[in-house]
Amino acid sequence: MPANAADIADDAKNGIDTAARVTAEAQRTFADARSRIEQAVQDGLAQLRAQSRAYADTAGESFEQASEYVTERVRERPLAATGAALGVGVLIGLLLAAGRK
């Protein structure tokens, strides 16, 4: 019976050693995966920032062009622009008044 007890103790010790190795390997794998994910997220954010700057610049240029276009048209026909603005104002007022009923 003592031989069996020794075998059982050795098996238990081997099981504990195996579990410790598996745990250590899992921790290394998770740490490696975490660092890869962090790097991927940082790269994605950098790319998103660069693209958003480009889109913001393009939108700013388009807004400036639209502003110049509207300003030129208002200077060419001030009465038509005033009438259009008055019409839009009346429509917005009617829509807001209808929403309150």
C-alpha positions, 0 to 999 in steps of 0.5 A, a space after each residue: 500500500 505504501 507504493 500506491 500512496 507514493 504513486 498517487 503522490 507522484 501523479 498528483 505532483 505531476 498534475 500540479 506541475 502540468 497545471 502550473 505550466 498550462 497556466 503560465 502558458 495561458 498567461 503568456 498567450 493572453 499577454 501577447 494577445 492583449 499587446 497585439 490588440 492594443 497595437 491594432 487599436 492604436 493603429 486604427 485610431 491613428 488612421 481614423 484621425 488622419 482620415 478625419 483630418 482630411 475629411 474636415 479639410 475637404 468639408 471646410 473647403 466645400 463650406 467656403 465655396 458654398 458660402 462664396 456662391 451664396 454671397 455672390 447670388 445674394 449680391 446679384 439679386 438681393 430682392 429674390 434672396 430676401 423673398 426666398 428667405 421670407 418664404 422659408 421663414 414662413 414655411 418653418 413658422 407654419 410647420 412649427 405652428 402645426 406641430 403645436 396643435 
